[in-house]
């Protein structure tokens, strides 16, 4: 019965004259998501509504699953569509709809009619009353409840008649591709994949950079990050993952700088390299998974010192979250199990026993002067090592 889905959106509806741009972007993302589902799908728009129509055989659950990963969708409604808009036909169809949708017919209900086709001769209230009567005739044990019905049947009279009662929640947000591109610093931890997800939810296309430190980090650690990128891309769409060999820079910093400053100085060079890649690829900002106070490199003082090397904006969507908040989102989006696999990343390998928690910028800059002999060359070599992996 259900070969059509009504797609409900949220923020897009308040975009005024630019709404069509966001609707078109949402349609594009819907079509992308449905490429992974067997079936023939067509999208269409009609007066503030987006529809997905499925031709021939298709898997209902797989289709819904794909749509629940599309940012911009707040509700997915399986719809029964009919051509005949006469009261008699709608009366027959609402009975069929309830018979096939619900196993039990003892619930309270309400019929809510929207007459988008203004030339339709019968007012909405009269249509609802008539259809409610037909339901009561067919199912005497059902009762009308206009305030808190257990079943709310929506009837929309347009060029065709659309009937639905179930609204499957979507992820919300804005369609990816409507707010530029940013570069995610992706590690193998819990936080950075969640940060990428959250920025993508605001309509931002994302690419990612991973700092690899062979032989101190293994190929399994690299594969873990590739897998995380794939899991994020289910929501964000295709991305380019840049794998940078960071070993020589880390060893040089370890040799030349105070060990309590290692994490901060390494982090500053990661940000510099990520910014270079971002600028070369058209990304307009950096994204990190930092949260205030979670580790030594994420105190307010540390973040201020890290930010000093960047000209691009740095988005930190997790900045006010505690760890459980972040874990909850990672469980919801499916990255948690991969993130906790026991493969070390380059940050944890070279961490100091007692890292500075309140770094002084002048002191950090002074320590970095010990690197002047080779650091520029090492940065260029790291950039030249860039291995780009297409994800999604």
Secondary structure, DSSP 8 states (H G I E B T S, - for coil): ---EEEEEESGGGG-GGGHHHHHHHHHHHHHHHHTTSSSEEEEEE-SS-EEEEEESS--HHHHHHHHTT-TTEEEEEEEEEES--SHHHHHHHHHHHHHHH-S---SEEEEEEEE-STT-SS-HHHHHHHHHHHHHHH-TT-EE-SSS-SEEEEEEESSSEEEE---EE---SB-TTSS-EEEEE--SSSHHHHHHHHHHTBT-EEEEEEEE-TTTS-HHHHHHHHHHHHHHHHHH--EEEEEEE-HHHHHHHHHHS-GGGHHHHHHHHHHHHHHHHHHHHT--EEE----TTSSGGGSHHHHHHHHTT-SSEEE-TTTT--HHHHHHHHHHHT-HHHHTSS---HHHHT--TT--SS--HHHHHHHHGGGTTTHHHHHHHHHHT-EEEEE-
